[in-house]
């Protein structure tokens, strides 16, 4: 299953319990950061750029261009930009 399919299946979403008021905003932020890292790692593995010297820069560009609209747009930009490596 590729990253987009995993994203559409909700694998990177917070659970209702994690989104609830019972979880502090600090803890929710840590969970979001962890999920963002999981998306990045998944994309790197999928496209075979794990350990590439420009992998972090690639992720940064994709994040910069797409994060305002969600992980789906980040994935789209990543898939477009990875062709340049």
Backbone bond lengths (Angstrom), bond angles and torsions (degrees), N, CA, C in turn:
res aa  C-N    CA-C-N  psi(-1)  N-CA   C-N-CA  omega(-1)  CA-C   N-CA-C  phi
1 X - - - 1.450 - - 1.537 107.96 -
2 X 1.324 116.98 128.08 1.462 119.30 -179.43 1.530 110.98 -81.89
3 X 1.309 115.61 173.63 1.468 121.24 -174.39 1.521 111.57 -61.00
4 X 1.322 117.53 -41.89 1.469 119.84 -179.71 1.534 110.78 -62.99
5 X 1.313 117.40 -41.74 1.465 120.75 178.34 1.527 110.48 -64.28
6 X 1.322 115.94 -42.45 1.467 120.25 177.85 1.526 110.67 -63.47
7 X 1.317 116.58 -38.62 1.459 122.08 177.82 1.528 109.93 -64.24
8 X 1.318 116.71 -46.73 1.469 121.28 179.64 1.528 112.34 -65.35
9 X 1.330 116.38 -28.00 1.460 120.73 178.26 1.527 111.90 -79.20
10 X 1.334 116.94 -5.77 1.457 121.05 177.44 1.513 114.44 85.33
11 X 1.330 116.90 14.14 1.458 120.32 -177.33 1.526 113.10 -62.25
12 X 1.320 117.30 -27.47 1.461 120.66 -176.99 1.535 112.52 -101.20
13 X 1.319 117.47 6.73 1.462 121.89 -179.93 1.524 110.94 -81.73
14 X 1.324 115.75 151.92 1.455 120.25 171.10 1.519 108.37 -74.65
15 X 1.315 116.60 146.54 1.466 120.69 177.03 1.532 108.65 -74.08
16 X 1.331 117.57 160.99 1.479 119.08 176.81 1.527 112.22 -56.02
17 X 1.323 116.74 -37.12 1.466 119.79 178.77 1.530 111.09 -65.15
18 X 1.319 116.53 -39.75 1.467 120.41 179.30 1.525 111.22 -68.09
19 X 1.331 117.26 -29.36 1.465 120.81 179.51 1.520 112.64 -84.64
20 X 1.310 117.49 -10.58 1.462 120.81 -174.64 1.524 111.80 -71.62
21 X 1.318 114.39 168.43 1.468 120.86 178.62 1.522 112.08 -69.20
22 X 1.337 116.95 -11.83 1.458 120.09 178.94 1.532 111.16 -71.31
23 X 1.320 116.09 -22.58 1.457 121.25 179.29 1.527 108.09 -95.67
24 X 1.312 116.20 128.27 1.467 119.58 -178.68 1.525 110.36 -66.02
25 X 1.309 116.33 157.43 1.465 120.02 179.60 1.532 110.16 -62.89
26 X 1.320 116.96 -32.79 1.461 120.96 177.36 1.535 110.30 -63.48
27 X 1.327 116.73 -46.09 1.467 121.08 179.39 1.523 111.29 -65.72
28 X 1.336 116.91 -40.61 1.476 120.13 177.55 1.522 110.24 -61.88
29 X 1.320 116.61 -41.16 1.469 120.36 179.29 1.525 110.88 -62.57
30 X 1.337 116.62 -41.93 1.463 120.51 177.15 1.529 110.86 -61.51
31 X 1.322 117.63 -38.79 1.465 121.68 179.10 1.525 110.93 -67.27
32 X 1.321 116.94 -40.51 1.468 120.91 178.44 1.528 110.14 -64.20
33 X 1.321 116.89 -43.26 1.466 120.50 178.41 1.526 110.02 -62.38
34 X 1.328 116.90 -42.16 1.470 120.50 178.75 1.525 110.98 -62.92
35 X 1.333 117.12 -41.39 1.465 120.68 178.55 1.526 110.97 -66.35
36 X 1.318 116.73 -38.71 1.463 120.73 177.78 1.526 109.90 -62.15
37 X 1.326 116.71 -41.84 1.468 120.54 176.58 1.524 111.02 -62.78
38 X 1.323 116.89 -38.38 1.470 120.24 179.03 1.521 110.86 -64.52
39 X 1.335 117.51 -38.61 1.473 121.08 177.13 1.527 109.16 -64.17
40 X 1.322 117.38 -46.13 1.465 121.31 -179.99 1.518 111.55 -60.02
41 X 1.317 116.99 -47.30 1.462 121.66 -179.63 1.523 110.66 -62.90
42 X 1.312 116.21 -41.18 1.462 120.46 178.72 1.525 111.31 -61.40
43 X 1.328 116.36 -43.82 1.463 120.13 178.85 1.521 111.62 -65.48
44 X 1.326 116.98 -41.91 1.464 120.02 178.95 1.519 111.00 -61.23
45 X 1.329 116.71 -43.85 1.465 120.30 179.57 1.529 111.08 -66.44
46 X 1.320 115.90 -43.45 1.464 121.03 -178.35 1.528 111.79 -60.60
47 X 1.317 116.53 -38.43 1.466 120.77 -175.28 1.527 113.12 -100.42
48 X 1.326 116.64 4.47 1.454 120.82 174.89 1.516 115.26 67.41
49 X 1.323 116.81 33.69 1.465 119.50 -179.71 1.531 112.70 -114.15
50 X 1.328 116.97 14.02 1.460 120.33 177.43 1.525 108.51 -59.66
51 X 1.311 116.58 125.73 1.455 121.38 -179.94 1.519 114.88 83.97
52 X 1.327 117.30 -2.84 1.467 120.31 178.39 1.529 108.49 -66.78
53 X 1.327 117.42 140.26 1.468 120.25 -178.25 1.537 113.92 -58.53
54 X 1.312 117.81 -25.23 1.468 120.68 -178.33 1.532 113.23 -103.18
55 X 1.341 117.64 8.59 1.465 120.88 -176.24 1.531 111.89 -61.11
56 X 1.324 117.47 -42.96 1.468 119.79 -179.94 1.524 111.36 -66.85
57 X 1.313 116.13 -38.99 1.465 119.87 178.29 1.533 110.63 -65.28
58 X 1.318 116.17 -40.92 1.467 121.46 177.06 1.524 110.34 -58.86
59 X 1.334 116.52 -48.51 1.457 120.45 179.18 1.541 110.22 -61.60
60 X 1.319 116.87 -43.24 1.460 120.68 -179.56 1.520 112.64 -59.66
61 X 1.322 116.73 -42.20 1.470 120.27 177.88 1.523 111.66 -65.47
62 X 1.330 115.85 -45.46 1.466 119.70 179.56 1.528 110.35 -62.75
63 X 1.331 116.78 -41.60 1.464 121.44 179.52 1.528 110.33 -64.67
64 X 1.322 115.91 -46.35 1.461 121.14 -179.13 1.528 111.63 -58.22
65 X 1.321 116.64 -41.58 1.458 120.56 -176.79 1.530 113.38 -80.37
66 X 1.333 118.61 -28.89 1.458 118.91 -170.35 1.503 118.51 -118.40
67 X 1.338 119.76 -12.62 1.466 119.12 -170.37 1.524 114.48 -63.74
68 X 1.300 117.91 -26.51 1.466 119.47 -179.02 1.532 111.70 -64.60
69 X 1.318 116.34 -24.17 1.467 120.65 -179.07 1.524 112.73 -104.18
70 X 1.322 117.38 1.60 1.454 120.80 176.36 1.515 113.62 107.08
71 X 1.333 113.91 174.04 1.454 120.46 -177.15 1.529 112.74 -59.66
72 X 1.316 117.94 -32.53 1.464 120.64 -179.11 1.518 112.24 -58.17
73 X 1.318 116.76 -43.69 1.463 120.03 178.42 1.524 111.51 -70.82
74 X 1.333 116.96 -35.68 1.462 120.13 176.90 1.528 109.15 -60.77
75 X 1.324 116.81 -44.12 1.467 121.47 178.89 1.530 109.88 -61.49
76 X 1.315 117.52 -43.51 1.470 120.77 179.54 1.522 111.33 -60.57
77 X 1.324 116.82 -47.43 1.468 119.88 179.09 1.529 110.75 -63.85
78 X 1.323 116.79 -41.16 1.461 120.57 179.30 1.527 109.78 -59.22
79 X 1.324 116.22 -46.44 1.462 120.45 -179.31 1.528 111.48 -62.97
80 X 1.312 117.19 -33.75 1.466 120.03 176.52 1.528 111.84 -72.67
81 X 1.329 116.34 -45.08 1.459 121.10 -174.87 1.529 112.98 -73.70
82 X 1.336 117.84 -30.86 1.463 120.12 -176.09 1.527 111.53 -62.86
83 X 1.299 117.00 -23.59 1.476 121.74 178.30 1.530 111.26 -65.24
84 X 1.320 117.42 -20.31 1.455 121.31 -178.65 1.536 113.12 -80.44
85 X 1.328 116.71 -13.59 1.477 119.39 179.41 1.511 110.81 -80.52
